[in-house]
Amino acid sequence: MELARAVENAIGTRVSIRAYRDEEVPEEVILKVLEAGRRAPSGENAQPWKFIVIRDRVMRLKLSEIARRGSGRRFTGEFVTGVMDKRFKGLQDEEKKRRIYRNLTTGSVSAFIATAPVLIVVIGNKKVWDTPYDCSAAMQNMLLMAHALSFGACWVNAGTLDVRDELKIKELLKVPEDYKIVSIISLGKPKENRQPRKRYPLEEMVYSEEYGNSYFK
Amino acid sequence: MDKSDKTAYFNEILADVVKSFYDERGLGARYRLTLVGVDYLRNVVCQNGNVIKDVNDIMSLISSFVKERQLAEDISWQLVDEIAQYIKAKISGCLHQEMCNKLGSSGIDVLVCPIVNMIMFLVESSLSKTCEFAETERSERHCESKVVFFSSQQ
């Protein structure tokens, strides 16, 4: 029961941290986070993941710039087509809306990875059936372990969502053709104290025996 | 099989592939297809030593390229500088119209446009601006696409 409580607590209190203190991440923390990834389930136990640990400041800046441009580009597209207005139509505070728009369309929302002391780039073997799912399981394990160790982490897709950006990162990190870049985890001591974002109620997402038949009567 | 039957076949197959991608990845699929068509352009255009100074040069080059190879009947464009800078490209009589029609009948918006990808490739490689295929409005005979610029210095 103690284990169940600890796991429930870790899952329930984990948040994505995007602001970090200027402190090194101890090696034992990095190793524990990587070990958590290594222990994830995978189809056929293929374990298609590999992890590239980035501490070098110049490399972090380069990855941050790719992420910033990827985000900024996509959000500028949403802004021009009116999608962003629809997304934030409930937001009445115009000044806050302007700040959010600026943060998104400049890509600043994703540039924070330059400030994380450590980035872990998760790559997956393409010659396996279930690479994205397997690597996602690994990543979630890693996020939970970081949180359990009182470190902050964030799953960052901004630099890897578009294949154009993924290929730039592959070239930078010399990732071979047989592997794809799945995503990046930023890791560091949190500088911010955040609450978990709202989730949809369980009642809205669970069905009994078939879709549409609510599990909760 | 005559040429139009072959085109119909290839478009049908392409639509099936794109739909499979969409069924697997949802809206994220469009970001994995942004290089489709680029190698075809690169193998020809980059060998010709074309000099590109601005967006109009790019669009003129794409327009000639696409018409010579009968990938589309016509391309017209505007460079818009309102809330952001973007190209509004109108492509008429595109070879892939049937692919888009089939996807549209499944309720799937245009996820991939090789011609737009070619435009984006030239903008990035020649003008150091990164760009996004923001949206397409489709009709029976043409598509009007917005390619939005994001300056590297932004």
Interface residues (C-beta under 8 A of the other chain):
Chain A: R69 G72 R73 R74 T76 G77 E78 F79 V80 T81 T105 T106 G107 L161 D162 V163 R164 L167
Chain B: G28 Y31 R32 L33 T34 L35 I83 A84 Y86 E124 T130 C131 E132 F133 A134 E135 K146 V148 F149 F150 S152 Q154
